Amino acid sequence: MSIVDTRTPNPKYFIAGATGDWEMVIGMEVHAQVTSEAKLFSGSSTEFGRPPNSNVSFVDAAMPGMLPVINDECVRQAVRTGLGLKAKINKRSVFDRKNYFYPDLPQGYQISQYKDPIVGEGKVLLDLGEDGEVEIGIERLHLEQDAGKSIHDQHPNMSFVDLNRSGVALMEIVSKPDLRSSDEAKAYLSKLRTILRYLGTCDGNMEQGSMRADINVSVRRPGGEFGTRCEIKNVNSVRFAGQAIEYEARRQIDILEDGGVIDQETRLFDPKSGQTRSMRSKEEAHDYRYFPDPDLLPLEFDDAFIDELAAHLPELPDEKSARFIESYGISHYDASVLVADRDSADFFESVAKGRDGKLAANWVINELFGRLNKDGTAVTDSPVSADQLGGIVDLISKGEISGKIAKDLFEIVWSEGGDPAKLVEERGMKQVSDTGAIEKIVDEIIAGNPDQVEKVKDKPGLLGWFVGQVMKQTGGKANPQAVNEILKAKLGLE
């Protein structure tokens, strides 16, 4: 299969070398564990964190005579993911045996899909800010069973095998080599994880291994022929992916500029050293001796099956972002922040409905998310509910509290709870909008500071000093707009 280069070289992503500029070419194979209570071909539990070898059936352990039975929920999840990736759904696909030996693969082969995957070509759109939107092609998505886990640090002379993961359903999502920088690669991984979480087809928990990436990296002269790629296996964090790509690209450039050649190989990334190291050499293609699994019939379904799943897809991030921008009048950037997590998007929408969307977004992103990040708290565990934050936004919109008082009120609600409107009444926090009362305070400050009055006529920027004095006198309760208007009139600055 010939690979078509779909990207125009972008000088912003070039890497300066001793002999000229270089360009990265990156593709990813993301393994996403399917959200399902049972494994792909057995009824064993997929619960994470169970004692070793407690989620193992005779099928998972490859006992003689045990036959695989397809889990139809895993099939539905794969099709839903394909639909979410705007991909072609293949109504006929085949399970193959991929033959290789590994201690934690009891069968001696992995049931996967080779020439006839369940999902064909699709796309993921990346919002790169100033660089606009970039389309990253999806080559295919296929279903396969995971292997077990070899454990080498429990005994000085022996390794152990845990088969809890053996047979768990994986979706392998293969991108085209369309990525051109570590930032794009990180954005792609993050966007893919967001889509999977919205769909509910994978929890995207990279720390627990339910989503991990094999990253293919090569370098070339800008716009030139593709170089020899190296594969970095089992990267389990977005941050590590960026670090691994940066190191590997520089390593390859140094070799090429010294007159060497890149050996196609599989490498591992060491987060402690920030370096990749060789794992094994890799020929152009392994001879896995693929052949259709004789124990499994081809997987076939009709348009009605696909249409039913498509009809019940949730609103996905790109569509939700466009709706937020149109319905709530918020910026493109704010929308992208809010839709990055489905729970955050739902929280914002609960706050924003029937209110000033821009004000609601400001308070959700800057105040709420800022505090949640500081405390390491998820939005689903927020001490301030959407109703409470909406109440604060209402008080600001009505002019009953100032922005400064609103922040104080937010802290009270965060720590103590309660109804914002009642708290404002009970604690005397309501904003002073009585122009007569404000005028009296302004007159006193002007009368007591004749030197400042003279200076402000030459330097209008000193108006802020007078505003500060009024706010100090009123405990921050004076209506800032009224204060500014009265001061300008009294000081002749209009």
N, C-alpha and C positions, 0 to 999 in steps of 0.2 A: 504494500500500500504506500503510495507516495504521499508525502506530507506537504501541504500547502502553507506557505507563510502568509498569514493574513494581516500582519502588523507592519505599519510604516515605522522605520527607525526613529526613535525620539532621543535627541542629544541629551536630554535631561537624565536619561538612564545609562548613558555611556560610562564606562569605567576607564579612567586614564591609566595607561600602562607606559612602560619605558619606551616602547616602540610605536605608540599610537593608541587610539581608542579601541575598546572592546565592548561587546554587547552580550548580555546574558540571554539565554533561551531556557525557559523553565516549563516543565509539565508536571502534573501531579496525578498520583493514583491514591485516592482517599478511600480508606476502608472504614465504613460506617456500620456500627452494629445496629441491626434492625430492632426497633422497639416491638418486642413480642414476649409473652410470658413463657413460651416454649421455644426450643431450638428448631433449626431448619428442617431436620429429618427425624426428630424424636420428640417425645413429650417431656423431656427433662427441663427443669427450671433454668431460667437465665439470670436468676437473682445474683447480684454482685455481692461479694464479701462473704460468701458461705465458706465453711471449712473445706480444705482441699479434697477433691474427688467426691464431693457430696452431691453434685449436680450431674451425675453420670448414669446413663442407662446402658443396657447391653449394646444398643446401636452405637452410642458414642464411644464405647470401649472396643468396638469392632469384633464382638464375639461371633463365632461361626454361625452362619444361618440367619443372622439378623439383617433385615431389609429396611432401607430408608422409606419413609412416607412423608411426602411434601406437606409442609405447614402452610395452608392456604392464606393465613394472615400475613405471613412473610411475603407472599406473592403480591397481595394487595398493597402492602407497604412499599414494595419496590415500584409498582405501577404508579402509586400516588407520588412517589419521589420523582419518577420520570416526568409526570405531568407538571410537577412543580418546577422542573428544570426546562420546561417548554420543549421536551424531547419527544422523539418518535417512539411510540410503544409498539413493540413487535408482538403480534398476536400469536406467533409460534416461536418458541425458544427451546433449546436443548441443554440438558445437564450432561457435562462431560466429566470423565475421570482425569485428573491431572496427577500423573504418577511421579512421586519422588519419596525418598526415605527421610524421615526425621523422627527422633525418639518420641515427640509428643503428638505424632500423627499416627494413631493406632492402625488405621486401615492400610497404610502404605500408599495412599493416594488421597487427594482432596477432591470432593465433588464441587465442581465449579461450572462456569459456562465459557465456552471458547469462541467458536465461530458464530454461534447464534444466541446472542445475549437477549435478555428480556427487554432492555431499553437501548435505543440507538442514539443518534446525535441530538444534542440539545445545546443550551447556552446558559451562562450566568453573566449578568450585567454588573459591572463594578463602577461605582461612583468615585472618581479620582479627583474630585474638587476642581481645581483650576485646569486640570488636564481633561476634564469632561468625563464622558461615560465610555467605558471600554467593554466590548463583548468578548468573553472567554468561551471558546467552544468546548462542549462536552463530546467526547468521542463515543462513549458507551457507559452503560451501567449494567453490571451483571451480579447475580446472586451466587454466593459460595458459602461453604461452611468454614468456620474458623478452626485453627489448630489448638492444641492444648498449650501448656506453658511449662518450659523446663526451668527448674530452680537449682542454681549452682552454689548458693551461699549458705546452705543449711548444714553441710557436712564437709569435712576436709577431703574426703576420698570418693564421695558419691554425689551424683545429681539426682534430684527428685523430679517427678512429673505430676502436674496437676491437670486433670482433664475436665475441670469445670467449664472451661471455655470451648472445649472440643465440640464441634457441631453447632455452635452458636451461629445464627444467620448474619452474614455480612453483605452489605452492598459495596462493591468496588466501583467507585465513580472515577472514570479516567478522563482527564482533561486533554485537550489538544495542547501542543507546545506554544501557547499564545501569551504566556506571561513573560515580562521583560525586566522585572526588578524584584527585589525582596519585598518592597512595599506592596507591589501588586500581588505577590504570592500570599502575603499576610492578609490582604484585603479579600482575596479569593477564598482563602480558608475560612475567614470570619463570615463572609457572606454565605458560603455553602452551609456552614454550621447553623446560621440564622434560618435559612430556608428549611433545613431538616427539622429544626426545633419548631418552627411554625407549623409544619406538616404533621409533627408528632411521629415521624418515622425513625428518628434517632435522637437520643438525648444530647449528643454532641459533647459528652464529658470526656475531654481528651486526657485528663489526669487519671481516669479510671480505665483508659484504653478503649472506650467505646467509639472513639473516632481517632484515627491516626493516619499519617500521610507518608507515602513513599514519594520522594521528590527527585525528579530527573533534572540535572543541571548540566548545561554545556555553555561554552563561550565561542564567539566568532567575531570577526571584524563586522562593524555595523552594516547590516543588510546583506552580508555574505552568506555562503553556504553554511548549513547547520554543522556544528562541531560534534565531536565524540562526547556522548553524555555519560555521566556517572549517576548512579541512583543512591540516594541517601534513604535508608530504611527506617521505618517505624518512628517518625518524629511525632511527639505527642503534645506539642504546644505551639501556638501561633508564634510566640516570641522565639522559641527555639528554631522554628522553621526559617524565620528571617535571619537568624545568626548563622545557621547551617549554610544557607544559600550564599550569604556574603563571604563566608570563609572559603567555601568550595569554589566559587567563581574566581577569587583571588588566587587560590592554589593552582587552578588550571592555567590562569594567565601567566603566572610565574614560570610554570613548566614550559609553556609554549614560547615565551619570550627568551628562555634559555636554550631554545632549539630542540626541546623534547617533544614527545607525543603523549597524548592522553590515552591511557588504557581504559577501555570500558570495564567498569567494575561496580560492585555494590559496596557502599561505605556506610558507616555508622557515625552519628553525631554525638560527641561527648559534651554535655552542657557545662561541665566543670572547667574544661580547658577551652571551650568554644571552638573546637576543631573537629573535623571529620577524619576518620581513619579507615583504612581498607578492611573490608570484611571478607570479600572473596572476589575473584576475577569473574567476569561475566562475558560470555561470548555474545554474538549478535542475537542468538535466540537459544534458550535451553531446549533440549529434547525432552519435553515432559511426557511424550507419547500420549497425547490427548486422544481419547476416543469416547463416543457416546456411552453414558452409563447404562448398562443393560438392565439395571434394576428400576430405572425411572423412565416412564414414557415422556415423549415431548410435551412441553407445557403449552396448551392451546386455550385461547379464550376469544370471545367475540367483541364487537363494538359495544354491545349493550353493557358488558362488564366494565369496559373502560369508561363509557359515558356515565355510568352510575357513580364510579369513583370520582370522576371529574366534577360531577354536580355537587359533591359534598366537600370539595377542597376549601380550606379556609382562605381568607384574604391574605395574600402573600406580601412580603415586605415592599416590593416595588409598587404594587397597586395601593397599598396602605399609605406609603409615603406620598404618592401623587394625590390621594384623597385628602390627606392632612393638609397639604399645601393649599389645595383649592378650598376646602371647607373651613379651615381655621385660620387661613391667611398667614401661616408661619413660613419661615425661610426654608430653603432647600436643605441647608445644613442642620437646622433644628429637627426637621422631619427625619433626616437620616439617623440622627442620634436617638430619636424616640422610637423608631421602628426596628432598631438593631436587636431589641429584645421584645418578645411578644407581651410579656407581663408589663414591661415599661410602657409599651404602646397602649395597652388596655387601661393602665393607670392614668396616663395623660388624657385619654379620651373621656374617662369618667370625670376628670377635673374640668375639661374644656367645654363639654356640652352645655350650650346655652350661655357661655361666658366669652370673654375676650380671649381668643385663642393665643395671641402673641403673649399676653400677660400670663396665661396659664402655662404656656411652654417655658417661659422664663423662670417661673417658680418651680416647675417640675424639674427642669434640667439643672439650673444653677443652685437652688436652695435644697430641694429634696435629694436629687442625685448626688450633689456635692456632700451632703451630710451622710447619706447611705454609704458612699464610697469611703469616706473618712472612718466610719464605724465598721466597715466590712459587712454591711447588712444588705440582704436581698430586698428588692422592691416589694415582694410578697410578704415580707416581715416588717414593713415600715411601721414605726410607731404612729406616724401621721397618716391617717386614711385619706382616700381620695375625697370623701365628703368634707373632711376637716380642712384639707388644703383648698378645696373649692370655696369653703366658707371664708378663708383668709383672702382669696382672690376677690370674692364679692365685696368684702369690707374695703379693700383698696379701690375697687371700681366705683363704689358709692362715695368715695372720699371720706369715709368714716375713720380711716387710719392712714398714716403716712407709710412710705416704704420702710423707714427706719423702725417705726413701731411694729410694722408687719413682721419684720425679722425677729424682734423681741417676742412677739406673739407666737411665731413659729417655734421658737425655742421652748416656750412654755407648753405648747401643745405637744411637742416632741417628748418633753420630760414628764409632764403631768397628765396629758390628755385633756379632754373637755371640749365644749362647744365654743369655737372662736368668738362668736357674737356675744355670748354670755360672759366670757372672760373679759372682753373689752369693756362691757358695762360694769362688771363687778370690780375691776381693777382700775377704773378711771383712765382707760387708754385711748378713749375716743379723741379723734383729731379736732383741734380747735379751728373752726371755720368762721367764727364770729368776727367779722372785719372790725367791728368797734373795739373788741378786746385786743385784737392784734395791733390796731392803730395806736392804742394807748401804750403798748409795750414799745412799739417802733418810735413813738415820740420821746419816750424816756431815754432810749438808747441814743437817739440823735442828739438830744439835749446834753447828754452826759459825755459825748465824745466829739467835740467840735473839731479837733485836729483831724480825725478820721473823715469827718464830713468834708473838709477842705480837700483832703487827698483824693477822695473818691471822685471828685469832679474832674480831676486830671487822669485818674486811673480807674475807669469804671469796673475793672476786674476786682477791685476791692469790695464790690457789693457783696461778695461771698462772705466777707468778714461780718457784715451787718446781719446777713441771713443766719450765720452761725450764732450770733449773740441772741437773736430772737428765739431760735430753736432751743438754745441753752436755757433761756428764761422760761420757756413753756414746757421744758422737759421733753422736747422733740415732738410735741403734740400739735404745733401750729401747722396749718395747711401751707405747704411750701409754695404753691402757686400764688396763694393770697399774699403771703409774706413778700414774695418777689415783686408783685404788682404794687403793693402799698409802698415798699421801700423805693422803687423806681420813681413813683409819683412824688414822694416826700423829698427825695434827693435831687429831683429834677433831671433824671437820667432817661426819661422817655423821649 
